Amino acid sequence: MPASNTEGGRIFREAWIAGVRKHYPGEPKPGYVAAWEDTPDWERASAAAVYSQVLAFLTITAGQAAKLTRTQKGQFIAACWTGQIHRHFSDPKPSYVANWDELPAWQQETDADIFERIEQDHVAGD
């Protein structure tokens, strides 16, 4: 059974926080690890939207998206998130919409972790 929009957003956020705690060098900025309740509305909506996009991708490929490389999984998350940034900000900071190869390694790893967490939920739900 698929997660509700809010549940999906929370799962995305939990995976983001876990990834930041695992991959970020040093102490992360407080906003990077803020609880769901302390996350801005636009960010909660974006997390839910990207969660839904990954679920749809996994569904429409009949689960075969699991064969993507870890890098491809992270790139999918990054592209979907960038779309959300453009949706919510008319003139975003360049770092918010950076290309994959411009993202720091910790963020690339975290994005891949997020995809894999959603993938685990999808498989468990089948």
Secondary structure, 3 states (H helix, E strand, C coil): CCCCHHHHHHHHHHHHHHHHHHHCCCCCCHHHHCCHHHCCHHHHHHHHHHHHHHHHHHHHCCCHHHHCCHHHHHHHHHHHHHHHHHHHCCCCCHHHHCCHHHCCHHHHHHHHHHHHHHHHHHHHHC
